[in-house]
Every structure is written in structure tokens, then in C-alpha cells.
């Protein structure tokens, strides 16, 4: 049996129906996921700060860049938003994806993205951004044509 099928069977056996059911199985994962996700783009993200935000809604004695806290707080807000919609079995639509993007990026745009490129949280990118070691990417128009 493939690992995928094993994982699918395991999750099916949990019989998750409510937010609290899901919380029981994701309690540690949600913090690890938010930490590692944030750390990919921002080396200043710490596990301790991420845990504090998820468990207490705040960080005490923080002296770093405020953007780092916004990014991790947005992860928590987005997790709560998705949790609600998982229970409702909300259909994943373009507007839903844009709302998730808005939640994740609220208050984190730099001057170039916000003023020069006229980009906003919850909207499709208008610039040509690349990522990774080899700086690969695709023009936004190519992505829009694929939808």
C-alpha cells in the first residue's frame, strides 16, 4: 500500500466532523506548519514566537521586525479561517483562494509591491516574480490563462 493510501486511511479513521475534532489532530502540526512556512521566506521567524502567537495570540518582549509578527499572526488568522471553512466544507473557488491570500498577506506588502506594482492582498500578482535557487517562475498572464 502506498504512503498516500495509508495516510488517507488513517485520516478517514479519525472521523473528523467538527472543528474540535480537527483541532485534536492538528494541535502540534499547525504550529510546525506555520513556523516552517514562514521560515522559507523569512529567516527571522522563530518557532518560539510562532508558538506564542498560536497559543496566546501575542508575543512578549519582541524586538525584531514587525513584518515578521504580521506574517506569523496572519498564519494563525488564516488557520482559524480555514478551520471554519473545512467544517462547512466550503467549495474552493477563485474568490476563496483570493480571500486566503488576503488574510495571509495583510500588512506585509513592501513599498515596491504596494506602491510601484499596485498589488494588494487578495488580488492576483501583476509583477513577474521568481523563486527558488534557479530563479524560475512564470509571468502572471500565463497563470491567468491556465485558469
C-alpha positions in Angstrom: 0.0 0.0 0.0 1.3 3.5 -0.9 2.0 6.0 1.8 -0.7 8.2 0.4 -3.3 5.5 0.8 -2.0 4.8 4.4 -2.4 8.4 5.3 -5.8 8.6 3.7 -7.0 5.6 5.6 -5.6 7.0 8.8 -7.3 10.4 8.4 -10.6 8.6 7.4 -10.5 6.5 10.6 -10.4 9.7 12.7 -14.0 10.5 11.5 -13.4 14.3 11.7 -16.7 16.2 11.7 -16.2 19.3 13.8 -13.5 22.0 14.3 -12.7 20.5 17.7 -12.2 17.0 16.1 -9.7 18.5 13.7 -8.0 20.6 16.4 -7.3 17.4 18.3 -5.3 16.0 15.4 -3.7 19.3 14.3 -2.7 20.8 17.6 1.0 20.4 17.2 1.1 20.3 13.4 -0.5 23.8 12.9 2.4 25.5 14.8 5.1 23.5 13.0 3.5 24.1 9.6 3.2 27.9 10.2 6.8 28.1 11.5 8.3 26.2 8.6 6.1 28.0 6.0 7.2 31.4 7.5 10.8 30.4 7.7 11.0 29.6 4.0 10.6 33.3 3.2 11.8 35.0 6.4 14.8 33.7 8.3 13.8 35.9 11.3 10.8 33.7 12.0 11.3 31.6 15.2 9.4 28.6 16.5 9.1 30.2 19.9 7.4 33.4 18.5 5.1 31.3 16.2 4.1 29.1 19.2 3.4 32.2 21.3 1.1 33.6 18.6 -0.8 30.4 18.1 -1.2 29.7 21.8 -1.5 33.2 23.3 -2.3 35.5 20.4 0.7 37.7 21.2 4.5 37.7 21.7 6.1 39.2 24.7 9.5 41.1 24.6 9.8 41.0 20.8 12.4 43.3 19.4 12.5 42.2 15.7 10.9 43.4 12.5 7.1 44.0 12.9 6.5 42.4 9.5 7.7 39.0 10.9 5.0 39.2 13.5 2.4 40.2 11.0 3.3 37.2 8.8 3.0 34.7 11.7 -0.1 36.3 13.1 -1.6 36.1 9.6 -0.8 32.4 9.6 -2.8 32.0 12.8 -5.8 34.0 11.5 -5.7 32.0 8.2 -5.6 28.7 10.1 -8.7 29.7 12.1 -10.4 30.9 8.9 -9.6 27.6 7.1 -10.7 25.6 10.1 -14.1 27.2 10.0 -14.5 26.5 6.3 -13.3 22.9 6.5 -16.1 22.2 8.8 -18.6 23.9 6.4 -17.0 22.0 3.5 -16.7 25.3 1.6 -16.0 24.9 -2.1 -12.5 26.1 -3.1 -13.2 28.8 -5.6 -11.0 31.7 -7.0 -12.7 34.1 -4.6 -12.0 31.8 -1.7 -8.3 31.5 -2.7 -8.1 35.3 -3.0 -9.5 35.7 0.5 -7.0 33.2 1.9 -4.3 35.2 0.1 -5.6 38.5 1.6 -5.6 37.0 5.1 -2.0 35.7 4.7 -0.5 38.9 3.3 -2.4 41.6 5.1 0.0 44.2 6.3 3.1 42.6 4.8 3.5 44.2 1.4 6.6 46.2 0.9 6.7 49.6 -0.9 7.7 48.1 -4.3 4.8 45.7 -4.4 2.2 48.1 -2.9 3.0 51.4 -4.5 5.1 50.7 -7.6 3.4 47.5 -8.7 -0.1 48.4 -7.4 -0.5 45.0 -5.8 -2.9 44.3 -2.9 -3.5 41.4 -0.6 -6.3 39.3 -2.0 -5.6 40.2 -5.6 -3.6 38.3 -8.3 0.0 39.3 -8.7 0.7 41.7 -11.5 4.5 41.6 -11.4 6.7 38.8 -12.7 8.1 37.1 -9.6 10.5 34.3 -9.5 11.5 32.0 -6.6 14.0 29.3 -5.6 17.6 28.6 -6.3 17.3 28.8 -10.0 15.1 31.9 -10.0 12.4 30.3 -12.1 8.8 31.5 -12.5 6.0 32.3 -14.8 4.5 35.6 -15.9 1.2 36.2 -14.2 -0.6 36.3 -17.6 0.4 32.7 -18.1 -1.2 31.7 -14.8 -4.4 33.6 -15.6 -4.7 31.9 -19.0 -4.4 28.5 -17.2 -7.4 29.1 -15.0 
